[in-house]
Amino acid sequence: MARWVLHVDLDQFIAAVEVLRRPELRGRPVVVGGDGDPAKRGVVSTASYEARAYGVHSGLPLRTAARRCPDAVFLPVDREHYEAVSDQVMAALRSFGVVVEVLGWDEAFLAVDGDPEAMAREIRDRVRAATRLECSVGIGENKLQAKLATGFGKPAGIFRLTGETWFEVLGDRPADALWGIGTKTAKRLGDLGISTVGELAAAEPVVLAEAVGPTIGPWLVRLAQGRDDSPVSDAPHVPRSCGRETTYQHDLDDWRDVRREVAQLARRVAQDVADDGRNAARVIVKVRFAPFITQTHGRTLDTPVTEAHRIEEAALAALDMFTRRRPVRLLGVRAEFVR
Ligand SMILES: [Mg+2]
């Protein structure tokens, strides 16, 4: 196994890509989301550092973003272009001839030997030469350490985090600084009197198993200790699910319309499932009620299927599990594949 894991993360990737092709936007607050019209519904995909200073972040409704930052430039999401640039980034990373595990458009792990800082500088040079984009590189002895290190290197920096420096750097930080700990889990930990990474690392796995679950509890303790033995792998990513969703410009306030829309989304998803040559094992319906309350319900199929009518039935059965009848602003249907 390689001695070091490097985590490469492009700095505010989408915003940076947009600024590259519109240099006049440099230094201005830029918000990318939906079709770029903040008067319409949709959410922020990404915000430049200048926009983030106004409290704009991904997932925020575009309208709220426009209120918080009226001077922001709003742009539509251009997936094809981001994918093309991402391909250039990944080609630059693969040019080192080491194992590269792609995590997304703008993130990857590399397994390397030798001097990791020298390698990190060379990575930054090659990515910049190929794309004119800046990235940060985290260095660790495993993926967890490397991924967390990157955050300390941003923007455009290199940071090394190892078992030796782990607690010095992270010990007093809130537990949700860790990769994979969300606000919900952090709150449950808080109820146990655990608020920092150091406190979580010192917790009894048995106690946590009881409080948050037999698998996740002990895993959280290992996480807080900076332990991770998952290998850097370049095996192609196999999607576990596929889904479709629609944000409505006007709320659906008649439940019959909601049912009709869910049925239609389910048939589109069924087509995607069939196109992928997969079988759906479970169908999940997501409903976002106005103003912004999101709930999901799922239905497991008796036998895995591709037939559109079975997927539609399962989606409607899942929809029937919603008891709330408030106006709806977004609907989604997702099919989970057989593993
Ligand atoms: Mg990034």
Residues whose N, C-alpha, C, O or C-beta is under 5 A from the ligand:
A	BS01	MG	D9 L10 D11 Q12 F13 D106
